[in-house]
Amino acid sequence: QVQLVESGGGLVQAGGSLRLSCAASGRTSSSVGMGWFRQAPGKERQFVAAITWNGNYAHYADFVSGRFTISRDNSKNTVYLQMTSLKDEDTAVYYCAATTRAYTSVVLPTSPWGYWGQGTQVTVSS
């Protein structure tokens, strides 16, 4: 089992930056892929970014366009999402997720995301 707790959301002006954190706990938390998803009001949850257990591979949604960076610090059992050049359309609840498969060399939107956090609200104002 993996437990996930997000933090770092808030209100930011368009063009600004924000860093989200996801603290993971559980015996296997450092061995699984981690990712970020988001859900805007009235829309389906969408993939944002993901990183493998060792940080050697990261995958991003096309809309990120180099603005976001995912990273992890396994010594702290924490995954980060650094967001820059934020836009109004980035407003959403951001969820941290973990895969149920350990030690994979690739993580994708279709990976088995079996663990989820409660989400943190990000609001971008123009």
Backbone as JSON, one array per atom type, in Angstrom:
{
  "sequence": "QVQLVESGGGLVQAGGSLRLSCAASGRTSSSVGMGWFRQAPGKERQFVAAITWNGNYAHYADFVSGRFTISRDNSKNTVYLQMTSLKDEDTAVYYCAATTRAYTSVVLPTSPWGYWGQGTQVTVSS",
  "N": [[0.83, -1.18, 0.0], [0.41, 2.26, -0.68], [0.47, 5.49, 0.52], [-0.54, 8.78, -0.19], [0.07, 12.26, -0.02], [-0.7, 15.41, -1.0], [0.62, 18.75, -1.39], [1.12, 22.33, -1.51], [-0.45, 23.65, -3.33], [-2.4, 26.5, -4.47], [-3.26, 30.0, -4.93], [-2.28, 31.74, -7.76], [-0.86, 34.19, -9.92], [-1.37, 34.55, -13.46], [1.29, 33.48, -15.49], [2.96, 33.11, -13.42], [4.67, 30.99, -10.96], [4.64, 27.76, -9.36], [5.16, 25.23, -6.95], [4.36, 21.95, -6.51], [4.09, 19.39, -4.05], [4.37, 15.96, -3.19], [3.99, 13.79, -0.72], [4.95, 10.58, -0.02], [4.14, 7.49, 1.5], [4.67, 4.23, 2.87], [5.64, 0.83, 2.32], [6.56, 0.3, -0.29], [6.87, 2.68, -1.6], [9.08, 4.02, -2.69], [9.78, 2.52, -4.83], [8.09, 2.57, -6.94], [6.53, 3.98, -9.87], [5.66, 7.46, -10.13], [3.2, 10.0, -10.45], [1.5, 12.94, -11.78], [-1.75, 14.15, -12.04], [-4.57, 16.04, -13.24], [-7.69, 17.75, -12.65], [-10.06, 19.73, -13.95], [-12.91, 21.86, -13.28], [-15.89, 20.34, -14.33], [-14.63, 18.83, -16.2], [-12.85, 15.9, -17.42], [-10.5, 13.91, -15.56], [-7.08, 14.43, -16.25], [-3.92, 13.37, -17.52], [-0.77, 14.64, -16.43], [2.06, 14.55, -15.81], [4.74, 12.17, -15.31], [7.03, 10.05, -13.53], [9.7, 7.7, -13.35], [10.57, 5.14, -10.9], [13.24, 5.51, -10.21], [13.82, 7.97, -11.19], [14.9, 8.18, -13.71], [13.49, 8.36, -16.05], [11.06, 10.4, -17.52], [7.76, 11.45, -18.33], [5.65, 13.57, -20.16], [2.58, 15.37, -20.56], [1.36, 16.68, -23.64], [0.44, 19.32, -23.48], [1.94, 20.49, -21.54], [4.33, 21.48, -22.55], [7.04, 22.09, -21.93], [6.83, 23.65, -19.67], [6.42, 22.57, -17.17], [8.06, 20.6, -14.64], [8.79, 17.44, -13.48], [9.99, 15.77, -10.61], [11.79, 13.75, -8.23], [12.58, 12.84, -4.87], [13.87, 10.31, -3.4], [14.98, 9.89, -0.93], [13.51, 11.43, 0.68], [11.07, 10.52, 0.16], [9.38, 11.89, -1.62], [7.69, 13.51, -4.26], [7.85, 15.97, -6.76], [6.26, 18.68, -8.5], [7.19, 21.09, -10.47], [5.91, 24.02, -11.6], [5.78, 26.4, -14.1], [5.27, 29.54, -15.83], [2.47, 29.72, -15.69], [-0.91, 29.28, -16.76], [-4.31, 30.42, -17.26], [-5.82, 28.18, -17.92], [-4.6, 26.17, -16.57], [-5.73, 25.95, -14.14], [-7.02, 23.84, -11.74], [-7.77, 20.87, -9.83], [-5.06, 19.2, -8.57], [-3.74, 16.01, -8.64], [-1.79, 13.58, -7.03], [-0.32, 10.5, -7.94], [0.42, 6.98, -7.77], [1.99, 4.15, -9.24], [1.07, 0.67, -9.46], [2.95, -1.08, -10.09], [6.21, -2.11, -9.68], [9.57, -0.88, -10.11], [9.73, -0.28, -12.87], [10.9, 0.67, -16.14], [9.8, 2.63, -17.61], [7.22, 5.06, -17.49], [3.85, 5.79, -18.17], [0.88, 7.53, -19.34], [-0.96, 5.48, -19.38], [-0.11, 3.68, -17.56], [-0.47, 1.47, -14.71], [-2.15, 3.13, -12.52], [-2.66, 2.97, -9.35], [-2.85, 4.11, -6.84], [-3.89, 7.01, -5.12], [-3.76, 10.47, -4.21], [-5.45, 13.0, -2.21], [-5.68, 15.37, -3.5], [-4.81, 18.73, -4.52], [-5.68, 22.12, -4.72], [-5.13, 24.23, -7.45], [-5.16, 27.46, -8.51], [-5.21, 29.71, -11.09], [-4.99, 33.04, -11.76], [-5.92, 35.65, -13.96]],
  "CA": [[0.0, 0.0, 0.0], [1.1, 3.54, -0.74], [-0.37, 6.63, 0.88], [-0.04, 9.99, -0.85], [-0.48, 13.52, 0.48], [-0.23, 16.54, -1.8], [0.66, 20.08, -0.8], [1.74, 23.35, -2.35], [-1.39, 24.35, -4.19], [-2.79, 27.83, -4.04], [-3.65, 30.98, -5.93], [-1.11, 32.35, -8.39], [-1.2, 34.97, -11.11], [-0.93, 34.01, -14.74], [2.71, 33.73, -15.72], [3.7, 32.79, -12.2], [5.17, 29.63, -10.74], [4.17, 27.07, -8.17], [5.72, 23.89, -6.83], [3.57, 20.99, -5.76], [4.81, 18.29, -3.44], [3.58, 14.78, -2.86], [4.69, 12.95, 0.25], [4.51, 9.19, -0.12], [4.5, 6.6, 2.6], [4.38, 2.84, 2.54], [6.85, 0.05, 2.12], [7.02, 0.25, -1.67], [6.68, 3.99, -2.23], [10.27, 4.45, -3.43], [10.04, 1.58, -5.91], [7.05, 2.65, -7.95], [6.42, 5.22, -10.62], [4.79, 8.46, -9.55], [2.71, 10.92, -11.47], [0.55, 14.0, -11.46], [-2.92, 14.3, -12.88], [-5.36, 17.19, -12.82], [-9.08, 17.75, -13.06], [-10.7, 21.04, -13.92], [-14.36, 21.75, -13.11], [-16.66, 19.93, -15.49], [-13.8, 18.09, -17.17], [-12.31, 14.64, -16.95], [-9.14, 13.94, -15.05], [-6.11, 14.26, -17.32], [-2.53, 13.13, -17.17], [0.11, 15.81, -16.52], [3.47, 14.15, -15.89], [5.07, 11.0, -14.51], [8.47, 9.77, -13.41], [9.96, 6.34, -12.89], [10.96, 5.0, -9.5], [14.61, 6.0, -9.98], [13.96, 9.29, -11.77], [15.64, 8.15, -14.98], [12.59, 8.58, -17.19], [9.87, 11.21, -17.23], [6.86, 11.59, -19.46], [4.81, 14.74, -19.97], [1.48, 15.63, -21.5], [1.74, 17.66, -24.67], [0.1, 20.7, -23.12], [2.95, 21.01, -20.61], [5.16, 22.31, -23.44], [8.27, 22.52, -21.28], [6.58, 24.56, -18.56], [6.41, 21.83, -15.9], [9.12, 19.61, -14.44], [8.55, 16.49, -12.4], [11.21, 15.24, -10.02], [11.53, 13.01, -7.0], [13.68, 12.66, -3.92], [13.49, 9.09, -2.69], [15.43, 9.97, 0.46], [12.42, 12.11, 1.39], [9.81, 9.92, -0.3], [8.59, 13.02, -2.1], [7.69, 13.84, -5.67], [7.56, 17.38, -6.96], [5.88, 19.18, -9.81], [7.5, 22.51, -10.6], [5.1, 24.58, -12.67], [6.13, 27.77, -14.44], [4.48, 30.15, -16.91], [1.12, 29.18, -15.5], [-1.99, 29.88, -17.54], [-5.64, 30.24, -16.68], [-6.31, 26.83, -18.16], [-3.95, 25.24, -15.64], [-6.55, 25.89, -12.94], [-7.56, 22.5, -11.56], [-7.29, 20.11, -8.68], [-3.95, 18.38, -8.99], [-3.67, 14.77, -7.88], [-0.6, 12.74, -7.09], [-0.66, 9.09, -8.11], [1.51, 6.01, -7.8], [1.64, 2.93, -9.96], [1.05, -0.55, -8.68], [3.99, -1.93, -10.62], [7.49, -1.61, -9.18], [10.84, -0.97, -10.85], [9.57, -0.21, -14.32], [11.82, 1.61, -16.77], [9.0, 3.64, -18.29], [5.88, 5.34, -16.96], [3.02, 6.39, -19.2], [-0.48, 7.81, -18.86], [-1.71, 4.23, -19.29], [0.44, 2.82, -16.51], [-1.5, 1.12, -13.71], [-2.16, 4.09, -11.42], [-3.54, 2.37, -8.37], [-2.9, 4.86, -5.58], [-4.18, 8.41, -5.39], [-3.9, 11.39, -3.12], [-6.73, 13.69, -2.11], [-5.66, 16.49, -4.42], [-4.55, 20.08, -4.05], [-6.24, 23.06, -5.66], [-4.3, 25.26, -8.07], [-5.99, 28.45, -9.18], [-4.41, 30.7, -11.79], [-5.83, 34.2, -12.07], [-5.35, 36.53, -14.99]],
  "C": [[0.88, 1.25, 0.0], [0.09, 4.63, -0.39], [0.28, 7.9, 0.34], [-0.73, 11.23, -0.3], [0.14, 14.66, -0.31], [-0.22, 17.82, -0.97], [1.26, 21.04, -1.81], [0.81, 24.05, -3.3], [-1.72, 25.73, -3.66], [-3.2, 28.69, -5.21], [-2.39, 31.66, -6.46], [-1.57, 33.13, -9.62], [-0.7, 34.28, -12.37], [0.51, 34.43, -15.0], [3.58, 33.38, -14.53], [4.09, 31.34, -12.11], [4.63, 29.07, -9.43], [4.84, 25.7, -8.14], [4.82, 23.03, -5.96], [4.47, 19.89, -5.21], [3.84, 17.16, -3.15], [4.42, 13.89, -1.96], [4.09, 11.55, 0.2], [4.96, 8.4, 1.09], [4.04, 5.19, 2.24], [5.66, 2.12, 2.14], [7.41, 0.13, 0.72], [7.04, 1.61, -2.35], [7.88, 4.42, -3.07], [10.55, 3.55, -4.63], [9.03, 1.66, -7.05], [7.1, 3.98, -8.69], [5.42, 6.16, -9.97], [4.36, 9.43, -10.63], [1.79, 11.98, -10.91], [-0.55, 14.01, -12.51], [-3.65, 15.56, -12.42], [-6.78, 17.07, -13.34], [-9.65, 19.14, -12.87], [-12.21, 20.85, -13.77], [-15.06, 21.37, -14.41], [-15.88, 19.14, -16.52], [-13.3, 16.78, -16.56], [-10.89, 14.82, -16.41], [-8.17, 13.67, -16.19], [-4.7, 14.1, -16.79], [-1.72, 14.41, -17.35], [1.56, 15.37, -16.73], [3.68, 12.92, -15.01], [6.56, 10.76, -14.54], [8.66, 8.37, -12.87], [10.5, 6.33, -11.46], [12.35, 5.58, -9.2], [14.85, 7.38, -10.61], [14.63, 9.34, -13.12], [14.78, 8.43, -16.2], [11.4, 9.4, -16.73], [9.06, 11.37, -18.51], [5.9, 12.74, -19.17], [3.67, 14.78, -20.97], [1.91, 16.72, -22.47], [1.5, 19.1, -24.22], [1.11, 21.31, -22.14], [3.94, 21.91, -21.36], [6.39, 22.89, -22.75], [8.07, 23.41, -20.07], [6.66, 23.87, -17.19], [7.59, 20.86, -15.85], [8.76, 18.73, -13.26], [9.89, 15.96, -11.91], [10.84, 14.48, -8.76], [12.81, 12.93, -6.17], [13.31, 11.46, -3.07], [13.99, 9.1, -1.24], [14.38, 10.65, 1.32], [11.06, 11.53, 1.02], [8.85, 10.98, -0.82], [8.79, 13.21, -3.6], [7.24, 15.28, -5.82], [7.04, 17.63, -8.38], [6.13, 20.68, -9.81], [6.76, 23.04, -11.81], [5.49, 26.05, -12.88], [5.24, 28.25, -15.59], [3.04, 29.66, -16.86], [0.09, 29.99, -16.27], [-3.32, 29.64, -16.84], [-6.11, 28.8, -16.79], [-5.6, 25.77, -17.32], [-4.71, 25.13, -14.32], [-7.24, 24.54, -12.86], [-7.18, 21.98, -10.18], [-6.22, 19.16, -9.2], [-3.81, 17.19, -8.04], [-2.33, 14.09, -8.1], [-1.06, 11.29, -7.19], [0.59, 8.24, -8.12], [1.05, 4.76, -8.54], [1.66, 1.74, -9.01], [2.14, -1.52, -9.12], [5.35, -1.33, -10.26], [8.6, -1.77, -10.21], [10.67, -1.02, -12.36], [10.5, 0.86, -14.89], [11.11, 2.76, -17.47], [7.7, 3.84, -17.52], [5.12, 6.13, -18.02], [1.65, 6.74, -18.62], [-1.3, 6.53, -18.64], [-1.13, 3.25, -18.29], [-0.65, 2.53, -15.47], [-1.42, 2.03, -12.47], [-3.16, 3.62, -10.37], [-3.69, 3.11, -7.07], [-3.04, 6.34, -5.9], [-4.2, 9.22, -4.11], [-5.24, 12.08, -3.16], [-6.8, 14.92, -3.02], [-5.36, 17.81, -3.75], [-4.99, 21.06, -5.13], [-5.18, 24.05, -6.15], [-5.22, 26.19, -8.85], [-5.09, 29.52, -9.78], [-5.34, 31.84, -12.2], [-5.13, 35.09, -13.08], [-5.55, 38.0, -14.62]]
}
